[in-house]
Amino acid sequence: MNWITVGADRFFDNLSDVLTTPLFYIGDTHFSISAIVKVIVLAVFAFIVARIVSEGIKRSLLVRMGLDRGSREAISTIISYILATFGCIFVLQGAGINLTSLTVLAGVVGIGFGFGLQNLASNFISGLTLLFEQQIRVGDFIEIANLLGTVENISIRSTIIKTIDGLFVIIPNIKFVETNIINWSYRDPRCRLHIPVGVAYGTDPVLVTEALLVAARMESHVLSHPSPKVWFRGFGDNALNFDLLVWIDQPQESDAIKSAINFLIDYEFRNRSIEIPFPQRDLWLRNPQELSNFFDSRDTDISNGQVFPQHTKHSKPQPNASFSEPNKTGPKSLNNWTLRDLLRRVTYFEQCTDLELRQLIEYGYRQLFPAGQVVCKENDPGNSFYIILSGAVEVLSQKADKYIATLHEGEFFGEISLLLGTPRTATVRTTEDAILFVVERHDLQKLLVEQPNLADQIAQKLSERQQALRDLGLLDDDALEQTPFLKIRKRIQFLFGI
């Protein structure tokens, strides 16, 4: 047994000599295998501590500060790099290495690093640039080289992108410096979508405009401000080309939103019998007389007793008459009229051309209110202006428990709170089925610019209604002085620049 013990002692002595034998010197400090292992372990420990500390700061302090995800990730990564750097410095100094003695070695290694690992160096510097500039941050929805996705992580060498299909793509950081990047989330996430649509020649452009705008406003992800627009792109080979322009604030859902809008466009086109044409070609005959002689000879054969099969020609479906020539006046049938025909029933718009009405349709939309429904409530903020296209509404004061007035077709309401900046002064409720033309606050200026006569009517009605509300005790003289027509007209000119 003694020889085994002696052999083990000799083995461990030899192993100790091997581990402690100096391999090289840096300055006055020698390095052995055990010293190198110790430095590596401490360096790894420093990296782990730096990572834990940076994650703790990100999840506690930065979250409480209310920073967005991209800022939290960038700050956390920079803190991790700084802590790891200081950790390595402390480890080297703890190992007895004089850092000034590493300057020459660092210069030599730097030259080799620049030539042999230039791609890694470029990616590292590019990663630091991304973190400090923060033009691209974690959580941003970007497009690079026809690749759409969300930035999941920015590391030393690469950036990880999660595509809309759920795939993770690793892209070197240098690509974000050398190529053009579309950052859909930068500063303002709102973006505009272009949805092209072609309709058959002969289709009424005003009817197409109304259908496209109705479809856009039916989609909940489409923003009401800026308002949807319709552009007439031009005359194609087989169709009239239009573009529906809508604004959204969820660019990562753009494909899904386009799909939903296309479904709605198809639905509205079917309801209005608007045709989307197939590609077609015109056939020109050089010798029509010979073709006529050919058919004449076949007619002669038929008269002699030979019968040929005949092909029936299907007639093209005609547009829904209720959209082109309305001939009923009931509340239900009026809802089937085009918005253009409904607007022509209003005094302010009866002389408008089709082009003017098409522009008008872009500023507002129709909305059907059944009898007894509240359109707007007293003391609510005023965001919309209403014109009655059909039906009637009653104006009530819940505060004073008084009936104020009944408004009928062609009249308007909602202008007081919009123009004076006050809450709704009364509650408006329908007395029968009513169709209203609704104009949002941000589009009222454009409407009044196009219809100066309407601005005069609004000023006149506003002065009359102010006096009526003041007589009922619903307006405070201290809060709002009595304002005649001319002063209100000047206020409209000042507010809307018209």
HELIX and SHEET records of a PDB file:
HELIX    1   1 ASN A    2  THR A   20  1                                  19    
HELIX    2   2 ILE A   33  ILE A   57  1                                  25    
HELIX    3   3 LYS A   58  LEU A   62  3                                   5    
HELIX    4   4 VAL A   63  ARG A   64  1                                   2    
HELIX    5   5 ARG A   69  GLY A   94  1                                  26    
HELIX    6   6 LEU A   99  LEU A  102  5                                   4    
HELIX    7   7 THR A  103  GLY A  116  1                                  14    
HELIX    8   8 GLN A  118  GLU A  133  1                                  16    
HELIX    9   9 ILE A  174  GLU A  178  1                                   5    
HELIX   10  10 PRO A  205  MET A  218  1                                  14    
HELIX   11  11 PRO A  251  GLU A  253  5                                   3    
HELIX   12  12 SER A  254  ASN A  271  1                                  18    
HELIX   13  13 PRO A  288  SER A  303  1                                  16    
HELIX   14  14 ALA A  321  SER A  324  1                                   4    
HELIX   15  15 PRO A  331  LEU A  334  1                                   4    
HELIX   16  16 LEU A  339  ARG A  344  1                                   6    
HELIX   17  17 THR A  347  PHE A  349  5                                   3    
HELIX   18  18 ASP A  354  ILE A  361  1                                   8    
HELIX   19  19 GLU A  415  LEU A  420  1                                   6    
HELIX   20  20 ARG A  441  GLU A  450  1                                  10    
HELIX   21  21 PRO A  452  ASP A  471  1                                  20    
HELIX   22  22 PHE A  485  PHE A  496  1                                  12    
SHEET    1   A 2 PHE A  24  ILE A  26  0                                        
SHEET    2   A 2 THR A  29  PHE A  31 -1                                        
SHEET    1   B 5 PHE A 168  PRO A 172  0                                        
SHEET    2   B 5 SER A 158  THR A 163 -1                                        
SHEET    3   B 5 LEU A 147  ILE A 154 -1                                        
SHEET    4   B 5 PHE A 141  ILE A 144 -1                                        
SHEET    5   B 5 ILE A 182  ASN A 183 -1                                        
SHEET    1   C 3 CYS A 191  VAL A 199  0                                        
SHEET    2   C 3 LEU A 240  ILE A 248 -1                                        
SHEET    3   C 3 LYS A 229  PHE A 235 -1                                        
SHEET    1   D 4 GLY A 364  PHE A 369  0                                        
SHEET    2   D 4 ALA A 434  GLU A 440 -1                                        
SHEET    3   D 4 SER A 384  SER A 390 -1                                        
SHEET    4   D 4 PHE A 412  PHE A 413 -1                                        
SHEET    1   E 4 VAL A 374  CYS A 376  0                                        
SHEET    2   E 4 THR A 427  THR A 430 -1                                        
SHEET    3   E 4 VAL A 393  SER A 397 -1                                        
SHEET    4   E 4 LYS A 402  LEU A 407 -1                                        
END                                                                             
